[in-house]
Amino acid sequence: MLAETATKDIANASNPQGLEENKKVAKRGGNVAKVAKETLEQETGKPVITTKNAIDFGRLISDVTKEIPN
């Protein structure tokens, strides 16, 4: 989600025109997320992306949707 937000913000700031410029912006946004991920992993000594995270996220979504009234 950070990559998407960073890409949107970079695009809004630089106003890319055409496919090639947009590709460059997308790579820059992805790099922002990559650096953040690597920095967090260095700080915590733990991987950010694990299968446990995916399972927990699935449970969160399931719990939230159960709470939504019909």
Secondary structure, DSSP 8 states (H G I E B T S, - for coil): -HHHHHHHHHHHHH---HHHHHHHHHHHHHHHHHHHHHHHHHHHSS-S--HHHHHHHHHHHHHHHHHS--
